[in-house]
Amino acid sequence: MSKKALSPLVATVLLVIFALVIGTITMNWGKAYVEKAGDEKAPASILVRVSSLDDPLKVLQIKYITGEISKEEYFEKEKELFKS
């Protein structure tokens, strides 16, 4: 009796190896793509609707995010907001 086909075990092992190789190639390509897109030195921008600035806490958060006030100033002013 001659065997002309692969045994199911060998076929399964080959499929698993093939899937791992394809996954590794895809992940490396994706990593390179993301790193390449992140190399742009464009400054970060913040989009805020004018209608959302009626809340003092949001105004305070935007000042902290944009670097207008320090972390300590932010916490101090936040405490003042919640006291009133």
PyMOL Python script that loads the backbone (N, CA, C, O; Angstrom):
from pymol import cmd

cmd.read_pdbstr("""\
ATOM      1  N   MET A   1       0.845  -1.172   0.000  1.00  0.00           N
ATOM      2  CA  MET A   1       0.000   0.000   0.000  1.00  0.00           C
ATOM      3  C   MET A   1       0.900   1.248   0.000  1.00  0.00           C
ATOM      4  O   MET A   1       1.688   1.435   0.926  1.00  0.00           O
ATOM      5  N   SER A   2       0.788   2.095  -1.024  1.00  0.00           N
ATOM      6  CA  SER A   2       1.624   3.290  -1.116  1.00  0.00           C
ATOM      7  C   SER A   2       0.824   4.519  -0.692  1.00  0.00           C
ATOM      8  O   SER A   2      -0.359   4.651  -1.006  1.00  0.00           O
ATOM      9  N   LYS A   3       1.488   5.399   0.017  1.00  0.00           N
ATOM     10  CA  LYS A   3       0.833   6.623   0.475  1.00  0.00           C
ATOM     11  C   LYS A   3       1.145   7.734  -0.522  1.00  0.00           C
ATOM     12  O   LYS A   3       2.306   8.099  -0.706  1.00  0.00           O
ATOM     13  N   LYS A   4       0.099   8.276  -1.171  1.00  0.00           N
ATOM     14  CA  LYS A   4       0.288   9.339  -2.143  1.00  0.00           C
ATOM     15  C   LYS A   4      -0.076  10.703  -1.559  1.00  0.00           C
ATOM     16  O   LYS A   4       0.202  11.723  -2.190  1.00  0.00           O
ATOM     17  N   ALA A   5      -0.676  10.753  -0.399  1.00  0.00           N
ATOM     18  CA  ALA A   5      -1.102  12.014   0.209  1.00  0.00           C
ATOM     19  C   ALA A   5      -0.432  12.165   1.577  1.00  0.00           C
ATOM     20  O   ALA A   5       0.051  11.196   2.162  1.00  0.00           O
ATOM     21  N   LEU A   6      -0.417  13.392   2.063  1.00  0.00           N
ATOM     22  CA  LEU A   6       0.134  13.643   3.393  1.00  0.00           C
ATOM     23  C   LEU A   6      -0.832  13.143   4.446  1.00  0.00           C
ATOM     24  O   LEU A   6      -2.046  13.130   4.243  1.00  0.00           O
ATOM     25  N   SER A   7      -0.283  12.738   5.556  1.00  0.00           N
ATOM     26  CA  SER A   7      -1.157  12.317   6.641  1.00  0.00           C
ATOM     27  C   SER A   7      -1.845  13.549   7.222  1.00  0.00           C
ATOM     28  O   SER A   7      -1.311  14.651   7.095  1.00  0.00           O
ATOM     29  N   PRO A   8      -2.991  13.406   7.845  1.00  0.00           N
ATOM     30  CA  PRO A   8      -3.701  14.549   8.424  1.00  0.00           C
ATOM     31  C   PRO A   8      -2.867  15.308   9.450  1.00  0.00           C
ATOM     32  O   PRO A   8      -2.999  16.526   9.563  1.00  0.00           O
ATOM     33  N   LEU A   9      -2.030  14.630  10.184  1.00  0.00           N
ATOM     34  CA  LEU A   9      -1.194  15.289  11.187  1.00  0.00           C
ATOM     35  C   LEU A   9      -0.166  16.210  10.525  1.00  0.00           C
ATOM     36  O   LEU A   9       0.020  17.347  10.958  1.00  0.00           O
ATOM     37  N   VAL A  10       0.487  15.732   9.501  1.00  0.00           N
ATOM     38  CA  VAL A  10       1.477  16.534   8.795  1.00  0.00           C
ATOM     39  C   VAL A  10       0.797  17.718   8.114  1.00  0.00           C
ATOM     40  O   VAL A  10       1.337  18.824   8.120  1.00  0.00           O
ATOM     41  N   ALA A  11      -0.362  17.506   7.535  1.00  0.00           N
ATOM     42  CA  ALA A  11      -1.103  18.584   6.882  1.00  0.00           C
ATOM     43  C   ALA A  11      -1.479  19.660   7.901  1.00  0.00           C
ATOM     44  O   ALA A  11      -1.380  20.850   7.605  1.00  0.00           O
ATOM     45  N   THR A  12      -1.901  19.259   9.080  1.00  0.00           N
ATOM     46  CA  THR A  12      -2.265  20.217  10.128  1.00  0.00           C
ATOM     47  C   THR A  12      -1.052  21.027  10.566  1.00  0.00           C
ATOM     48  O   THR A  12      -1.147  22.244  10.726  1.00  0.00           O
ATOM     49  N   VAL A  13       0.066  20.379  10.759  1.00  0.00           N
ATOM     50  CA  VAL A  13       1.286  21.068  11.155  1.00  0.00           C
ATOM     51  C   VAL A  13       1.698  22.075  10.075  1.00  0.00           C
ATOM     52  O   VAL A  13       2.085  23.198  10.397  1.00  0.00           O
ATOM     53  N   LEU A  14       1.619  21.690   8.820  1.00  0.00           N
ATOM     54  CA  LEU A  14       1.966  22.599   7.726  1.00  0.00           C
ATOM     55  C   LEU A  14       1.017  23.806   7.672  1.00  0.00           C
ATOM     56  O   LEU A  14       1.456  24.927   7.417  1.00  0.00           O
ATOM     57  N   LEU A  15      -0.251  23.584   7.907  1.00  0.00           N
ATOM     58  CA  LEU A  15      -1.218  24.691   7.921  1.00  0.00           C
ATOM     59  C   LEU A  15      -0.950  25.655   9.070  1.00  0.00           C
ATOM     60  O   LEU A  15      -1.046  26.869   8.895  1.00  0.00           O
ATOM     61  N   VAL A  16      -0.616  25.128  10.234  1.00  0.00           N
ATOM     62  CA  VAL A  16      -0.317  25.981  11.392  1.00  0.00           C
ATOM     63  C   VAL A  16       0.940  26.806  11.116  1.00  0.00           C
ATOM     64  O   VAL A  16       0.966  28.005  11.397  1.00  0.00           O
ATOM     65  N   ILE A  17       1.969  26.181  10.575  1.00  0.00           N
ATOM     66  CA  ILE A  17       3.199  26.907  10.246  1.00  0.00           C
ATOM     67  C   ILE A  17       2.924  27.978   9.200  1.00  0.00           C
ATOM     68  O   ILE A  17       3.417  29.100   9.314  1.00  0.00           O
ATOM     69  N   PHE A  18       2.146  27.643   8.191  1.00  0.00           N
ATOM     70  CA  PHE A  18       1.792  28.610   7.152  1.00  0.00           C
ATOM     71  C   PHE A  18       1.038  29.800   7.753  1.00  0.00           C
ATOM     72  O   PHE A  18       1.319  30.947   7.405  1.00  0.00           O
ATOM     73  N   ALA A  19       0.096  29.539   8.643  1.00  0.00           N
ATOM     74  CA  ALA A  19      -0.662  30.623   9.277  1.00  0.00           C
ATOM     75  C   ALA A  19       0.251  31.505  10.129  1.00  0.00           C
ATOM     76  O   ALA A  19       0.102  32.727  10.117  1.00  0.00           O
ATOM     77  N   LEU A  20       1.181  30.918  10.857  1.00  0.00           N
ATOM     78  CA  LEU A  20       2.115  31.696  11.666  1.00  0.00           C
ATOM     79  C   LEU A  20       3.023  32.563  10.796  1.00  0.00           C
ATOM     80  O   LEU A  20       3.289  33.714  11.143  1.00  0.00           O
ATOM     81  N   VAL A  21       3.494  32.037   9.691  1.00  0.00           N
ATOM     82  CA  VAL A  21       4.357  32.805   8.792  1.00  0.00           C
ATOM     83  C   VAL A  21       3.583  33.974   8.198  1.00  0.00           C
ATOM     84  O   VAL A  21       4.085  35.099   8.180  1.00  0.00           O
ATOM     85  N   ILE A  22       2.382  33.729   7.718  1.00  0.00           N
ATOM     86  CA  ILE A  22       1.557  34.806   7.144  1.00  0.00           C
ATOM     87  C   ILE A  22       1.242  35.850   8.220  1.00  0.00           C
ATOM     88  O   ILE A  22       1.294  37.046   7.934  1.00  0.00           O
ATOM     89  N   GLY A  23       0.923  35.438   9.425  1.00  0.00           N
ATOM     90  CA  GLY A  23       0.646  36.371  10.517  1.00  0.00           C
ATOM     91  C   GLY A  23       1.859  37.210  10.871  1.00  0.00           C
ATOM     92  O   GLY A  23       1.736  38.412  11.105  1.00  0.00           O
ATOM     93  N   THR A  24       3.028  36.591  10.914  1.00  0.00           N
ATOM     94  CA  THR A  24       4.257  37.317  11.225  1.00  0.00           C
ATOM     95  C   THR A  24       4.570  38.353  10.146  1.00  0.00           C
ATOM     96  O   THR A  24       4.940  39.485  10.459  1.00  0.00           O
ATOM     97  N   ILE A  25       4.424  37.975   8.902  1.00  0.00           N
ATOM     98  CA  ILE A  25       4.668  38.907   7.798  1.00  0.00           C
ATOM     99  C   ILE A  25       3.693  40.076   7.869  1.00  0.00           C
ATOM    100  O   ILE A  25       4.093  41.227   7.697  1.00  0.00           O
ATOM    101  N   THR A  26       2.426  39.793   8.119  1.00  0.00           N
ATOM    102  CA  THR A  26       1.408  40.845   8.200  1.00  0.00           C
ATOM    103  C   THR A  26       1.675  41.786   9.373  1.00  0.00           C
ATOM    104  O   THR A  26       1.555  43.003   9.226  1.00  0.00           O
ATOM    105  N   MET A  27       2.029  41.248  10.520  1.00  0.00           N
ATOM    106  CA  MET A  27       2.300  42.086  11.690  1.00  0.00           C
ATOM    107  C   MET A  27       3.528  42.970  11.464  1.00  0.00           C
ATOM    108  O   MET A  27       3.519  44.138  11.853  1.00  0.00           O
ATOM    109  N   ASN A  28       4.570  42.441  10.850  1.00  0.00           N
ATOM    110  CA  ASN A  28       5.758  43.249  10.569  1.00  0.00           C
ATOM    111  C   ASN A  28       5.445  44.355   9.572  1.00  0.00           C
ATOM    112  O   ASN A  28       5.923  45.479   9.722  1.00  0.00           O
ATOM    113  N   TRP A  29       4.655  44.047   8.565  1.00  0.00           N
ATOM    114  CA  TRP A  29       4.269  45.071   7.588  1.00  0.00           C
ATOM    115  C   TRP A  29       3.439  46.152   8.274  1.00  0.00           C
ATOM    116  O   TRP A  29       3.656  47.341   8.041  1.00  0.00           O
ATOM    117  N   GLY A  30       2.496  45.750   9.112  1.00  0.00           N
ATOM    118  CA  GLY A  30       1.658  46.710   9.823  1.00  0.00           C
ATOM    119  C   GLY A  30       2.465  47.577  10.770  1.00  0.00           C
ATOM    120  O   GLY A  30       2.218  48.779  10.873  1.00  0.00           O
ATOM    121  N   LYS A  31       3.420  46.986  11.460  1.00  0.00           N
ATOM    122  CA  LYS A  31       4.272  47.745  12.389  1.00  0.00           C
ATOM    123  C   LYS A  31       5.077  48.790  11.628  1.00  0.00           C
ATOM    124  O   LYS A  31       5.169  49.939  12.060  1.00  0.00           O
ATOM    125  N   ALA A  32       5.655  48.402  10.508  1.00  0.00           N
ATOM    126  CA  ALA A  32       6.430  49.339   9.698  1.00  0.00           C
ATOM    127  C   ALA A  32       5.533  50.448   9.163  1.00  0.00           C
ATOM    128  O   ALA A  32       5.949  51.605   9.096  1.00  0.00           O
ATOM    129  N   TYR A  33       4.321  50.109   8.785  1.00  0.00           N
ATOM    130  CA  TYR A  33       3.385  51.107   8.253  1.00  0.00           C
ATOM    131  C   TYR A  33       3.007  52.119   9.329  1.00  0.00           C
ATOM    132  O   TYR A  33       2.976  53.320   9.060  1.00  0.00           O
ATOM    133  N   VAL A  34       2.722  51.657  10.533  1.00  0.00           N
ATOM    134  CA  VAL A  34       2.339  52.553  11.623  1.00  0.00           C
ATOM    135  C   VAL A  34       3.509  53.430  12.042  1.00  0.00           C
ATOM    136  O   VAL A  34       3.326  54.625  12.275  1.00  0.00           O
ATOM    137  N   GLU A  35       4.699  52.866  12.143  1.00  0.00           N
ATOM    138  CA  GLU A  35       5.875  53.650  12.510  1.00  0.00           C
ATOM    139  C   GLU A  35       6.171  54.707  11.457  1.00  0.00           C
ATOM    140  O   GLU A  35       6.561  55.826  11.791  1.00  0.00           O
ATOM    141  N   LYS A  36       5.988  54.359  10.187  1.00  0.00           N
ATOM    142  CA  LYS A  36       6.226  55.304   9.102  1.00  0.00           C
ATOM    143  C   LYS A  36       5.219  56.447   9.163  1.00  0.00           C
ATOM    144  O   LYS A  36       5.584  57.602   8.944  1.00  0.00           O
ATOM    145  N   ALA A  37       3.971  56.144   9.456  1.00  0.00           N
ATOM    146  CA  ALA A  37       2.933  57.175   9.549  1.00  0.00           C
ATOM    147  C   ALA A  37       3.162  58.060  10.765  1.00  0.00           C
ATOM    148  O   ALA A  37       2.781  59.230  10.747  1.00  0.00           O
ATOM    149  N   GLY A  38       3.772  57.535  11.815  1.00  0.00           N
ATOM    150  CA  GLY A  38       4.018  58.303  13.029  1.00  0.00           C
ATOM    151  C   GLY A  38       5.249  59.187  12.953  1.00  0.00           C
ATOM    152  O   GLY A  38       5.486  59.992  13.853  1.00  0.00           O
ATOM    153  N   ASP A  39       6.033  59.053  11.900  1.00  0.00           N
ATOM    154  CA  ASP A  39       7.250  59.851  11.761  1.00  0.00           C
ATOM    155  C   ASP A  39       6.979  61.307  11.409  1.00  0.00           C
ATOM    156  O   ASP A  39       7.863  62.154  11.542  1.00  0.00           O
ATOM    157  N   GLU A  40       5.787  61.599  10.970  1.00  0.00           N
ATOM    158  CA  GLU A  40       5.468  62.968  10.583  1.00  0.00           C
ATOM    159  C   GLU A  40       5.587  63.874  11.803  1.00  0.00           C
ATOM    160  O   GLU A  40       5.101  63.539  12.883  1.00  0.00           O
ATOM    161  N   LYS A  41       6.220  64.996  11.628  1.00  0.00           N
ATOM    162  CA  LYS A  41       6.474  65.909  12.737  1.00  0.00           C
ATOM    163  C   LYS A  41       5.410  67.001  12.829  1.00  0.00           C
ATOM    164  O   LYS A  41       5.677  68.085  13.347  1.00  0.00           O
ATOM    165  N   ALA A  42       4.227  66.727  12.338  1.00  0.00           N
ATOM    166  CA  ALA A  42       3.151  67.716  12.389  1.00  0.00           C
ATOM    167  C   ALA A  42       2.700  67.878  13.837  1.00  0.00           C
ATOM    168  O   ALA A  42       2.588  66.891  14.564  1.00  0.00           O
ATOM    169  N   PRO A  43       2.442  69.103  14.259  1.00  0.00           N
ATOM    170  CA  PRO A  43       1.981  69.312  15.626  1.00  0.00           C
ATOM    171  C   PRO A  43       0.577  68.740  15.824  1.00  0.00           C
ATOM    172  O   PRO A  43      -0.239  68.716  14.902  1.00  0.00           O
ATOM    173  N   ALA A  44       0.325  68.291  17.019  1.00  0.00           N
ATOM    174  CA  ALA A  44      -1.002  67.768  17.328  1.00  0.00           C
ATOM    175  C   ALA A  44      -1.991  68.914  17.366  1.00  0.00           C
ATOM    176  O   ALA A  44      -1.673  70.010  17.826  1.00  0.00           O
ATOM    177  N   SER A  45      -3.173  68.656  16.885  1.00  0.00           N
ATOM    178  CA  SER A  45      -4.189  69.703  16.899  1.00  0.00           C
ATOM    179  C   SER A  45      -5.372  69.235  17.737  1.00  0.00           C
ATOM    180  O   SER A  45      -5.652  68.040  17.833  1.00  0.00           O
ATOM    181  N   ILE A  46      -6.051  70.187  18.331  1.00  0.00           N
ATOM    182  CA  ILE A  46      -7.207  69.901  19.162  1.00  0.00           C
ATOM    183  C   ILE A  46      -8.399  70.619  18.555  1.00  0.00           C
ATOM    184  O   ILE A  46      -8.375  71.833  18.351  1.00  0.00           O
ATOM    185  N   LEU A  47      -9.431  69.858  18.273  1.00  0.00           N
ATOM    186  CA  LEU A  47     -10.640  70.444  17.724  1.00  0.00           C
ATOM    187  C   LEU A  47     -11.675  70.540  18.832  1.00  0.00           C
ATOM    188  O   LEU A  47     -12.015  69.540  19.464  1.00  0.00           O
ATOM    189  N   VAL A  48     -12.173  71.746  19.066  1.00  0.00           N
ATOM    190  CA  VAL A  48     -13.145  71.970  20.116  1.00  0.00           C
ATOM    191  C   VAL A  48     -14.269  72.822  19.543  1.00  0.00           C
ATOM    192  O   VAL A  48     -14.030  73.851  18.912  1.00  0.00           O
ATOM    193  N   ARG A  49     -15.481  72.378  19.772  1.00  0.00           N
ATOM    194  CA  ARG A  49     -16.618  73.191  19.357  1.00  0.00           C
ATOM    195  C   ARG A  49     -16.799  74.334  20.339  1.00  0.00           C
ATOM    196  O   ARG A  49     -16.681  74.144  21.550  1.00  0.00           O
ATOM    197  N   VAL A  50     -17.082  75.513  19.821  1.00  0.00           N
ATOM    198  CA  VAL A  50     -17.256  76.691  20.668  1.00  0.00           C
ATOM    199  C   VAL A  50     -18.408  76.478  21.641  1.00  0.00           C
ATOM    200  O   VAL A  50     -18.355  76.969  22.768  1.00  0.00           O
ATOM    201  N   SER A  51     -19.435  75.763  21.235  1.00  0.00           N
ATOM    202  CA  SER A  51     -20.585  75.546  22.112  1.00  0.00           C
ATOM    203  C   SER A  51     -20.238  74.692  23.324  1.00  0.00           C
ATOM    204  O   SER A  51     -20.951  74.727  24.327  1.00  0.00           O
ATOM    205  N   SER A  52     -19.146  73.922  23.244  1.00  0.00           N
ATOM    206  CA  SER A  52     -18.778  73.052  24.364  1.00  0.00           C
ATOM    207  C   SER A  52     -17.921  73.779  25.398  1.00  0.00           C
ATOM    208  O   SER A  52     -17.572  73.187  26.419  1.00  0.00           O
ATOM    209  N   LEU A  53     -17.574  75.043  25.163  1.00  0.00           N
ATOM    210  CA  LEU A  53     -16.717  75.771  26.091  1.00  0.00           C
ATOM    211  C   LEU A  53     -17.496  76.512  27.170  1.00  0.00           C
ATOM    212  O   LEU A  53     -16.933  77.359  27.863  1.00  0.00           O
ATOM    213  N   ASP A  54     -18.778  76.206  27.321  1.00  0.00           N
ATOM    214  CA  ASP A  54     -19.566  76.860  28.358  1.00  0.00           C
ATOM    215  C   ASP A  54     -19.338  76.237  29.733  1.00  0.00           C
ATOM    216  O   ASP A  54     -19.789  76.784  30.739  1.00  0.00           O
ATOM    217  N   ASP A  55     -18.665  75.135  29.787  1.00  0.00           N
ATOM    218  CA  ASP A  55     -18.387  74.438  31.044  1.00  0.00           C
ATOM    219  C   ASP A  55     -16.993  74.837  31.538  1.00  0.00           C
ATOM    220  O   ASP A  55     -16.017  74.634  30.816  1.00  0.00           O
ATOM    221  N   PRO A  56     -16.871  75.394  32.739  1.00  0.00           N
ATOM    222  CA  PRO A  56     -15.559  75.820  33.236  1.00  0.00           C
ATOM    223  C   PRO A  56     -14.549  74.673  33.360  1.00  0.00           C
ATOM    224  O   PRO A  56     -13.347  74.881  33.196  1.00  0.00           O
ATOM    225  N   LEU A  57     -15.038  73.473  33.647  1.00  0.00           N
ATOM    226  CA  LEU A  57     -14.131  72.337  33.763  1.00  0.00           C
ATOM    227  C   LEU A  57     -13.509  72.013  32.405  1.00  0.00           C
ATOM    228  O   LEU A  57     -12.322  71.697  32.325  1.00  0.00           O
ATOM    229  N   LYS A  58     -14.298  72.090  31.350  1.00  0.00           N
ATOM    230  CA  LYS A  58     -13.761  71.832  30.009  1.00  0.00           C
ATOM    231  C   LYS A  58     -12.725  72.883  29.633  1.00  0.00           C
ATOM    232  O   LYS A  58     -11.693  72.562  29.043  1.00  0.00           O
ATOM    233  N   VAL A  59     -12.994  74.118  29.969  1.00  0.00           N
ATOM    234  CA  VAL A  59     -12.033  75.187  29.690  1.00  0.00           C
ATOM    235  C   VAL A  59     -10.732  74.911  30.437  1.00  0.00           C
ATOM    236  O   VAL A  59      -9.647  75.068  29.878  1.00  0.00           O
ATOM    237  N   LEU A  60     -10.839  74.504  31.685  1.00  0.00           N
ATOM    238  CA  LEU A  60      -9.672  74.187  32.498  1.00  0.00           C
ATOM    239  C   LEU A  60      -8.892  73.017  31.895  1.00  0.00           C
ATOM    240  O   LEU A  60      -7.663  73.056  31.830  1.00  0.00           O
ATOM    241  N   GLN A  61      -9.600  71.986  31.458  1.00  0.00           N
ATOM    242  CA  GLN A  61      -8.949  70.827  30.860  1.00  0.00           C
ATOM    243  C   GLN A  61      -8.217  71.204  29.578  1.00  0.00           C
ATOM    244  O   GLN A  61      -7.115  70.717  29.329  1.00  0.00           O
ATOM    245  N   ILE A  62      -8.815  72.060  28.770  1.00  0.00           N
ATOM    246  CA  ILE A  62      -8.163  72.489  27.530  1.00  0.00           C
ATOM    247  C   ILE A  62      -6.907  73.294  27.845  1.00  0.00           C
ATOM    248  O   ILE A  62      -5.892  73.148  27.165  1.00  0.00           O
ATOM    249  N   LYS A  63      -6.968  74.134  28.859  1.00  0.00           N
ATOM    250  CA  LYS A  63      -5.780  74.902  29.239  1.00  0.00           C
ATOM    251  C   LYS A  63      -4.653  73.965  29.679  1.00  0.00           C
ATOM    252  O   LYS A  63      -3.486  74.201  29.366  1.00  0.00           O
ATOM    253  N   TYR A  64      -5.003  72.908  30.401  1.00  0.00           N
ATOM    254  CA  TYR A  64      -3.979  71.953  30.851  1.00  0.00           C
ATOM    255  C   TYR A  64      -3.413  71.167  29.667  1.00  0.00           C
ATOM    256  O   TYR A  64      -2.199  70.988  29.566  1.00  0.00           O
ATOM    257  N   ILE A  65      -4.278  70.703  28.781  1.00  0.00           N
ATOM    258  CA  ILE A  65      -3.838  69.910  27.632  1.00  0.00           C
ATOM    259  C   ILE A  65      -2.932  70.726  26.721  1.00  0.00           C
ATOM    260  O   ILE A  65      -1.943  70.211  26.200  1.00  0.00           O
ATOM    261  N   THR A  66      -3.266  71.992  26.531  1.00  0.00           N
ATOM    262  CA  THR A  66      -2.463  72.832  25.633  1.00  0.00           C
ATOM    263  C   THR A  66      -1.212  73.379  26.307  1.00  0.00           C
ATOM    264  O   THR A  66      -0.398  74.028  25.652  1.00  0.00           O
ATOM    265  N   GLY A  67      -1.043  73.131  27.598  1.00  0.00           N
ATOM    266  CA  GLY A  67       0.169  73.538  28.296  1.00  0.00           C
ATOM    267  C   GLY A  67       0.136  74.945  28.849  1.00  0.00           C
ATOM    268  O   GLY A  67       1.179  75.483  29.221  1.00  0.00           O
ATOM    269  N   GLU A  68      -1.026  75.552  28.913  1.00  0.00           N
ATOM    270  CA  GLU A  68      -1.133  76.909  29.458  1.00  0.00           C
ATOM    271  C   GLU A  68      -0.963  76.926  30.973  1.00  0.00           C
ATOM    272  O   GLU A  68      -0.503  77.918  31.538  1.00  0.00           O
ATOM    273  N   ILE A  69      -1.335  75.823  31.632  1.00  0.00           N
ATOM    274  CA  ILE A  69      -1.194  75.734  33.085  1.00  0.00           C
ATOM    275  C   ILE A  69      -0.499  74.423  33.432  1.00  0.00           C
ATOM    276  O   ILE A  69      -0.534  73.466  32.658  1.00  0.00           O
ATOM    277  N   SER A  70       0.131  74.389  34.596  1.00  0.00           N
ATOM    278  CA  SER A  70       0.834  73.181  35.028  1.00  0.00           C
ATOM    279  C   SER A  70      -0.145  72.200  35.668  1.00  0.00           C
ATOM    280  O   SER A  70      -1.319  72.506  35.879  1.00  0.00           O
ATOM    281  N   LYS A  71       0.367  71.031  35.966  1.00  0.00           N
ATOM    282  CA  LYS A  71      -0.444  69.985  36.594  1.00  0.00           C
ATOM    283  C   LYS A  71      -0.934  70.436  37.973  1.00  0.00           C
ATOM    284  O   LYS A  71      -2.088  70.214  38.338  1.00  0.00           O
ATOM    285  N   GLU A  72      -0.045  71.064  38.722  1.00  0.00           N
ATOM    286  CA  GLU A  72      -0.413  71.523  40.063  1.00  0.00           C
ATOM    287  C   GLU A  72      -1.505  72.594  39.985  1.00  0.00           C
ATOM    288  O   GLU A  72      -2.467  72.570  40.753  1.00  0.00           O
ATOM    289  N   GLU A  73      -1.342  73.536  39.041  1.00  0.00           N
ATOM    290  CA  GLU A  73      -2.364  74.581  38.866  1.00  0.00           C
ATOM    291  C   GLU A  73      -3.697  73.972  38.465  1.00  0.00           C
ATOM    292  O   GLU A  73      -4.757  74.410  38.910  1.00  0.00           O
ATOM    293  N   TYR A  74      -3.624  72.945  37.609  1.00  0.00           N
ATOM    294  CA  TYR A  74      -4.858  72.281  37.173  1.00  0.00           C
ATOM    295  C   TYR A  74      -5.597  71.685  38.366  1.00  0.00           C
ATOM    296  O   TYR A  74      -6.797  71.907  38.531  1.00  0.00           O
ATOM    297  N   PHE A  75      -4.881  70.926  39.200  1.00  0.00           N
ATOM    298  CA  PHE A  75      -5.531  70.292  40.347  1.00  0.00           C
ATOM    299  C   PHE A  75      -6.066  71.321  41.337  1.00  0.00           C
ATOM    300  O   PHE A  75      -7.137  71.136  41.914  1.00  0.00           O
ATOM    301  N   GLU A  76      -5.327  72.391  41.530  1.00  0.00           N
ATOM    302  CA  GLU A  76      -5.755  73.445  42.445  1.00  0.00           C
ATOM    303  C   GLU A  76      -7.051  74.097  41.950  1.00  0.00           C
ATOM    304  O   GLU A  76      -7.995  74.273  42.719  1.00  0.00           O
ATOM    305  N   LYS A  77      -7.088  74.445  40.690  1.00  0.00           N
ATOM    306  CA  LYS A  77      -8.280  75.085  40.131  1.00  0.00           C
ATOM    307  C   LYS A  77      -9.447  74.120  40.038  1.00  0.00           C
ATOM    308  O   LYS A  77     -10.602  74.527  40.154  1.00  0.00           O
ATOM    309  N   GLU A  78      -9.152  72.837  39.827  1.00  0.00           N
ATOM    310  CA  GLU A  78     -10.208  71.833  39.784  1.00  0.00           C
ATOM    311  C   GLU A  78     -10.874  71.707  41.152  1.00  0.00           C
ATOM    312  O   GLU A  78     -12.097  71.605  41.248  1.00  0.00           O
ATOM    313  N   LYS A  79     -10.061  71.714  42.210  1.00  0.00           N
ATOM    314  CA  LYS A  79     -10.620  71.660  43.566  1.00  0.00           C
ATOM    315  C   LYS A  79     -11.522  72.860  43.822  1.00  0.00           C
ATOM    316  O   LYS A  79     -12.593  72.721  44.412  1.00  0.00           O
ATOM    317  N   GLU A  80     -11.090  74.039  43.380  1.00  0.00           N
ATOM    318  CA  GLU A  80     -11.903  75.253  43.550  1.00  0.00           C
ATOM    319  C   GLU A  80     -13.235  75.127  42.814  1.00  0.00           C
ATOM    320  O   GLU A  80     -14.266  75.570  43.319  1.00  0.00           O
ATOM    321  N   LEU A  81     -13.218  74.531  41.634  1.00  0.00           N
ATOM    322  CA  LEU A  81     -14.454  74.377  40.867  1.00  0.00           C
ATOM    323  C   LEU A  81     -15.452  73.463  41.588  1.00  0.00           C
ATOM    324  O   LEU A  81     -16.654  73.727  41.611  1.00  0.00           O
ATOM    325  N   PHE A  82     -14.928  72.387  42.173  1.00  0.00           N
ATOM    326  CA  PHE A  82     -15.826  71.420  42.817  1.00  0.00           C
ATOM    327  C   PHE A  82     -16.286  71.892  44.208  1.00  0.00           C
ATOM    328  O   PHE A  82     -17.273  71.386  44.740  1.00  0.00           O
ATOM    329  N   LYS A  83     -15.576  72.851  44.783  1.00  0.00           N
ATOM    330  CA  LYS A  83     -16.017  73.392  46.073  1.00  0.00           C
ATOM    331  C   LYS A  83     -17.265  74.253  45.905  1.00  0.00           C
ATOM    332  O   LYS A  83     -18.138  74.273  46.772  1.00  0.00           O
ATOM    333  N   SER A  84     -17.339  74.949  44.804  1.00  0.00           N
ATOM    334  CA  SER A  84     -18.478  75.861  44.604  1.00  0.00           C
ATOM    335  C   SER A  84     -19.665  75.203  43.982  1.00  0.00           C
ATOM    336  O   SER A  84     -20.686  75.854  43.759  1.00  0.00           O
TER     337      SER A  84
END
""", "prot")
cmd.dss("prot")
cmd.show_as("cartoon", "prot")
cmd.util.cbc("prot")
cmd.orient("prot")
